[in-house]
Amino acid sequence: MKLFKDMMEQDHEQLVFCHDKVSGLKAIIAIHDTTLGPALGGLRIWPYATEEEALFDVLRLSKGMTYKNAAMGLNLGGGKAVMMADPKTDKTEELFRAFGQFVDTLGGRYITAEDVGSSLDDMTTIRSVTPYVGGLPDTSGDPSIVTGYGVFRGIQAALMHKYGSSDVAGKTVAIQGAGKVGTYLMSHLLDAGAKILITDISPERVKAAVEKGATALDPAEIFDAECDIFAPCALGGVINDESIPRLKAKIVAGSANNQLLEARHGQALAQRGILYAPDFIVNGGGVINVAQELDPAGYNRELAQAKAGKIYDILLEVFALGEEKGLQPHEAADLYAEERIEKALAQKRVYIPC
Ligand SMILES: NC(=O)c1ccc[n+]([C@@H]2O[C@H](COP(=O)([O-])OP(=O)(O)OC[C@H]3O[C@@H](n4cnc5c(N)ncnc54)[C@H](O)[C@@H]3O)[C@@H](O)[C@H]2O)c1
């Protein structure tokens, strides 16, 4: 059977197909690995053309969450949900109530959160039927603030590894995407004395960034920008055969997920002497922020920000692991996450009386 073959290929634990006639809900929840704890990962709402496309995405994304949560030192496993719907036209209260009920049936094995296509308001509706949802407006809220800070710390770590100093003062950073994360990142960099080149397909967002001190670039020019650091904060797949030869930067570090179009592009960056800071390490502040909500003491922004600051240390450990094992940073990041899961698996289980 194809479904089990797909699950076995990447070692997924559980797939849940969710359907509700009244709301038209068609969703898939994928739990990849719960060795470290309950599976945390967002709900993606996308008008997938086929069921196969939705399945492919949820399997890939849930595995990615296992690696990200493990690397961030969280006691959380990896999961993700996808909803086959158009986020612009198909959202209804019934849809999210139905989805939330399916999340609830898992009894906490999967905790959902915001992702592409879903919003903080949607999470509030889901919360009305299940407690297993993170990133609520009245607690951790918009994760971009903490993500932006984590990316800033990632850039400092990359500078330290490359030049022996984490100082960003006087460095030029080219940011692709003046959205939420790109803008928070820009503020930290400007405060620390960096020069910012920025681009976006939205002229309003570029204008707002220029008013804060950035220099605008055309979206087509960003890969050719004279800069020290290229920070992709818009789309995935931007590090590819076409962009790599154009890059003037010596470091790539940004928030976008899946920046390397293919794994071989990590190798191609290294061949050009460009240090790649693996995306799922650099952008882990978002998940750190949501996870902080699960703390029994309650959500605390300062604590979440402090934990995201540790991305600096994690990234230095990943670079060191790569050097020790002869791996490129993107390979070392995978190994770093896998080693944490393997250690947890190997640990002796102790009996806890009820
Ligand atoms: N928000 C978070 O906490 C978080 C956490 C982890 C990863 N990420 C990833 O970081 C990236 C940015 O997230 P965000 O929350 O800031 O999203 P956002 O939608 O607020 O910002 C993205 C920006 O990129 C711009 N953009 C799109 N295509 C572009 C192009 N071709 N050239 C230039 N600009 C373009 C958009 O107009 C938008 O302003 C995304 O890839 C997201 O998946 C975000």
The ligand as a Gaussian input file, in Angstrom:
#p B3LYP/6-31G(d) Opt

LIG

0 1
 N        7.105000      34.334000      11.190000
 C        7.871000      33.472000      11.838000
 O        7.960000      33.442000      13.066000
 C        8.687000      32.475000      11.035000
 C        9.287000      31.398000      11.697000
 C       10.063000      30.493000      10.960000
 C       10.207000      30.688000       9.586000
 N        9.605000      31.749000       8.963000
 C        9.795000      31.925000       7.521000
 O       10.409000      33.210000       7.291000
 C        9.916000      33.791000       6.074000
 C        9.306000      35.151000       6.369000
 O        8.235000      34.998000       7.278000
 P        7.307000      36.235000       7.689000
 O        6.476000      35.770000       8.829000
 O        8.133000      37.463000       7.822000
 O        6.391000      36.341000       6.392000
 P        5.764000      37.662000       5.737000
 O        4.697000      37.195000       4.825000
 O        5.412000      38.658000       6.790000
 O        6.990000      38.262000       4.908000
 C        7.450000      37.727000       3.719000
 C        7.737000      38.897000       2.781000
 O        8.398000      38.422000       1.624000
 C        7.923000      39.184000       0.526000
 N        8.217000      38.467000      -0.719000
 C        7.556000      37.439000      -1.289000
 N        8.153000      37.094000      -2.439000
 C        9.223000      37.907000      -2.594000
 C       10.236000      38.034000      -3.572000
 N       10.266000      37.247000      -4.645000
 N       11.178000      38.982000      -3.405000
 C       11.155000      39.779000      -2.325000
 N       10.228000      39.715000      -1.363000
 C        9.267000      38.784000      -1.505000
 C        6.450000      39.350000       0.816000
 O        5.895000      40.421000       0.061000
 C        6.474000      39.624000       2.318000
 O        6.582000      41.005000       2.606000
 C        8.933000      32.765000       5.504000
 O        9.615000      31.946000       4.606000
 C        8.510000      31.956000       6.730000
 O        8.093000      30.650000       6.382000
 C        8.854000      32.643000       9.662000

